[in-house]
Amino acid sequence: MKTLIEPQHTLDIIAEADIIVAGGGPGGLPAAIAAARHGAKVLLIERYGFLGGLATAGLVTPILGHTASRSHTPIVAGLLKEMTERMHALDGAPGWEDACQEWGIRFDAEAFKVIADQMVKDAGVDLLLHTFVADTIVEDNAIKALVIESKSGRQAVMGNIIIDATGDADVAFRAGAPIQQGREFDGQVESMGSFIHIGGIERTTGGQQAAARESLRAAMEAGEFRFYGNGFTGSNDMHRDHFSPNMTRWPGDPTQARDLTRAEVGVREQVWKLRDFLRKQPGFENAYVQLTSLQIGPRESRQVIGDYILTGDDVQQGRKFADAVARGSWWIDIHCPLGHTYPVHLCIVECPRQATCPFWAAEHDKTMRTQADLYPPDNDWYDIPYRSLTAQKIHNLLVSGRCISATHQGMAGARVMGTCIAIGQAAGTAAALAARNHISPREIDVSELRAILTDDGALI
Ligand SMILES: Cc1cc2nc3c(=O)[nH]c(=O)nc-3n(C[C@H](O)[C@H](O)[C@H](O)COP(=O)(O)OP(=O)(O)OC[C@H]3O[C@@H](n4cnc5c(N)ncnc54)[C@H](O)[C@@H]3O)c2cc1C
């Protein structure tokens, strides 16, 4: 590869804060709010023009992991409950009690955006949208400044404690903190995917929908589409004028622009092919592509290697930890990392492609699970230990959301948004505690953190 040496920049420092949160998704938004509510001066940086991460940019609904495994007992509350109630007040989500009776919390992504704005503003968070965290300046194993890029050019912001909630551990990676990515033996991550909104479906009958699903299944069987399922009818948000299927699939590394590009273009092509296909199905003559998500959704990329690495066994056994700061209940839900599509869904022993899959050929199948081995015990959960949020080597860095310290199997459970929001509340509260006491996040008293989280309504 040819290289080019960039001339040194002199950077304007445009903001200073006790705590900087990089990324305003389910992992970052609650972290910023919690830290500010506990008195810290907080700067929240987000690359898009709105908050919410995949909840809004990815059209990902519903919020999963809010109740215990295969039950309706809430295991997350605190800021998630408040966010749900605020969306409910706008007609953008069910009320909390009703939401706990559902599989996931349905919501309207636009309602999520506006309540996020309000909560950040009310908490006194300094919000910087349209700003990408591009690099770090590290001295003595601490991040001294974040280098940001925006229409204003390349600038810097300074903070005492940094929370990496970029989903891809961009900050940790740039700062040189130890990270890992994907399966232990080949680094492959779960396939990417996206939600889409299909409009023009209001007049379709149940019978027509069932017939169209069956036609689509047959077309997928014939290899005509790169979807993993045919369940395109139904909506997980608050509106009934469209379907919002989650069925696209594309393999690749979400930290590589080439892979992201291939996935975006490939998925869009599939979506328009679906539209053409649907228009030939009785009742679907008016089907149209109402919305595609702003970005292809990564399910997994870089994980920070923290002081504890959450594993698949922790998830499946519902393991509890003395330093628990959040709870998860989602299962080991691994979307085929090789990108195989229908009838392949998950990476499990029962996979119909096992004879030709390199996972089996390479005898890595010893770590592969059966369908029965994916779930935490019924009506139970696994704890997220605080040690999975503390990064090694860089002592003023915490991580939140889907880049916490976890194995491929561990993250396949912990990645859902209910868990990320609970982790975010814990990360922000921990950072505020550290900032107040002028110590590093690793030095805080975790029992004090747990007491504050409990006072704030979190379930731990
Ligand atoms: C196809 C698909 C389906 C899914 N289905 C569900 C589901 O039904 N229910 C569920 O609960 N979960 C689901 N998930 C998982 C869930 O959406 C994510 O794991 C979750 O959103 C992770 O939250 P996060 O805040 O860690 O990351 P993200 O949601 O990715 O948010 C990261 C934020 O950081 C910003 N950012 C990133 N890099 C930078 C940077 N360098 N500088 C500034 N800003 C940056 C991004 O713009 C974004 O706002 C799904 C995921 C996918 C891909």
The ligand as an SDF file (V2000), in Angstrom:
LIG
                    3D

 53 58  0  0  0  0  0  0  0  0999 V2000
  -30.1090   -5.6240   11.6870 C   0  0  0  0  0  0  0  0  0  0  0  0
  -30.1050   -5.4470   13.1730 C   0  0  0  0  0  0  0  0  0  0  0  0
  -31.2080   -5.8040   13.8970 C   0  0  0  0  0  0  0  0  0  0  0  0
  -31.2340   -5.5980   15.2810 C   0  0  0  0  0  0  0  0  0  0  0  0
  -32.3780   -5.8770   15.9570 N   0  0  0  0  0  0  0  0  0  0  0  0
  -32.4890   -5.4800   17.2390 C   0  0  0  0  0  0  0  0  0  0  0  0
  -33.7650   -5.5120   17.8780 C   0  0  0  0  0  0  0  0  0  0  0  0
  -34.7780   -5.9080   17.3070 O   0  0  0  0  0  0  0  0  0  0  0  0
  -33.8240   -5.0670   19.1670 N   0  0  0  0  0  0  0  0  0  0  0  0
  -32.7190   -4.6310   19.8640 C   0  0  0  0  0  0  0  0  0  0  0  0
  -32.8560   -4.2530   21.0250 O   0  0  0  0  0  0  0  0  0  0  0  0
  -31.5030   -4.6040   19.2650 N   0  0  0  0  0  0  0  0  0  0  0  0
  -31.3650   -4.9740   17.9690 C   0  0  0  0  0  0  0  0  0  0  0  0
  -30.1670   -4.8790   17.3340 N   0  0  0  0  0  0  0  0  0  0  0  0
  -28.9470   -4.4990   18.1020 C   0  0  0  0  0  0  0  0  0  0  0  0
  -28.8620   -3.0280   18.4680 C   0  0  0  0  0  0  0  0  0  0  0  0
  -29.4830   -2.2090   17.5090 O   0  0  0  0  0  0  0  0  0  0  0  0
  -27.4240   -2.5470   18.6500 C   0  0  0  0  0  0  0  0  0  0  0  0
  -26.6050   -3.5240   19.1870 O   0  0  0  0  0  0  0  0  0  0  0  0
  -27.4160   -1.3040   19.5330 C   0  0  0  0  0  0  0  0  0  0  0  0
  -28.0290   -0.2500   18.8300 O   0  0  0  0  0  0  0  0  0  0  0  0
  -26.0200   -0.9180   19.9660 C   0  0  0  0  0  0  0  0  0  0  0  0
  -26.0540    0.3380   20.6120 O   0  0  0  0  0  0  0  0  0  0  0  0
  -24.7240    1.2220   20.6580 P   0  0  0  0  0  0  0  0  0  0  0  0
  -25.1080    2.5350   21.2300 O   0  0  0  0  0  0  0  0  0  0  0  0
  -23.6330    0.4540   21.2800 O   0  0  0  0  0  0  0  0  0  0  0  0
  -24.3030    1.3790   19.1160 O   0  0  0  0  0  0  0  0  0  0  0  0
  -25.0700    2.1360   17.9530 P   0  0  0  0  0  0  0  0  0  0  0  0
  -26.5300    1.9320   18.0390 O   0  0  0  0  0  0  0  0  0  0  0  0
  -24.3740    1.7350   16.7100 O   0  0  0  0  0  0  0  0  0  0  0  0
  -24.7800    3.6740   18.2720 O   0  0  0  0  0  0  0  0  0  0  0  0
  -23.4780    4.2090   18.1150 C   0  0  0  0  0  0  0  0  0  0  0  0
  -23.6040    5.7090   17.9330 C   0  0  0  0  0  0  0  0  0  0  0  0
  -22.3130    6.2860   17.8430 O   0  0  0  0  0  0  0  0  0  0  0  0
  -22.2150    7.1080   16.6870 C   0  0  0  0  0  0  0  0  0  0  0  0
  -20.8290    7.0310   16.2450 N   0  0  0  0  0  0  0  0  0  0  0  0
  -20.1840    5.9230   15.8070 C   0  0  0  0  0  0  0  0  0  0  0  0
  -18.8970    6.2050   15.5640 N   0  0  0  0  0  0  0  0  0  0  0  0
  -18.7300    7.5080   15.8490 C   0  0  0  0  0  0  0  0  0  0  0  0
  -17.6060    8.3730   15.8080 C   0  0  0  0  0  0  0  0  0  0  0  0
  -16.3820    7.9250   15.4700 N   0  0  0  0  0  0  0  0  0  0  0  0
  -17.7830    9.6740   16.1550 N   0  0  0  0  0  0  0  0  0  0  0  0
  -19.0130   10.1430   16.5300 C   0  0  0  0  0  0  0  0  0  0  0  0
  -20.1140    9.3460   16.5910 N   0  0  0  0  0  0  0  0  0  0  0  0
  -19.9520    8.0420   16.2710 C   0  0  0  0  0  0  0  0  0  0  0  0
  -23.2070    6.5080   15.7130 C   0  0  0  0  0  0  0  0  0  0  0  0
  -23.6230    7.4550   14.7430 O   0  0  0  0  0  0  0  0  0  0  0  0
  -24.3280    6.0820   16.6540 C   0  0  0  0  0  0  0  0  0  0  0  0
  -25.2370    7.1280   16.9150 O   0  0  0  0  0  0  0  0  0  0  0  0
  -30.0970   -5.0720   15.9510 C   0  0  0  0  0  0  0  0  0  0  0  0
  -28.9620   -4.7190   15.2130 C   0  0  0  0  0  0  0  0  0  0  0  0
  -28.9580   -4.8840   13.8450 C   0  0  0  0  0  0  0  0  0  0  0  0
  -27.7710   -4.4550   13.0730 C   0  0  0  0  0  0  0  0  0  0  0  0
  1  2  1  0
  2  3  1  0
  2 52  2  0
  3  4  2  0
  4  5  1  0
  4 50  1  0
  5  6  2  0
  6  7  1  0
  6 13  1  0
  7  8  2  0
  7  9  1  0
  9 10  1  0
 10 11  2  0
 10 12  1  0
 12 13  2  0
 13 14  1  0
 14 15  1  0
 14 50  1  0
 15 16  1  0
 16 17  1  0
 16 18  1  0
 18 19  1  0
 18 20  1  0
 20 21  1  0
 20 22  1  0
 22 23  1  0
 23 24  1  0
 24 25  2  0
 24 26  1  0
 24 27  1  0
 27 28  1  0
 28 29  2  0
 28 30  1  0
 28 31  1  0
 31 32  1  0
 32 33  1  0
 33 34  1  0
 33 48  1  0
 34 35  1  0
 35 36  1  0
 35 46  1  0
 36 37  1  0
 36 45  1  0
 37 38  2  0
 38 39  1  0
 39 40  1  0
 39 45  2  0
 40 41  1  0
 40 42  2  0
 42 43  1  0
 43 44  2  0
 44 45  1  0
 46 47  1  0
 46 48  1  0
 48 49  1  0
 50 51  2  0
 51 52  1  0
 52 53  1  0
M  END
$$$$
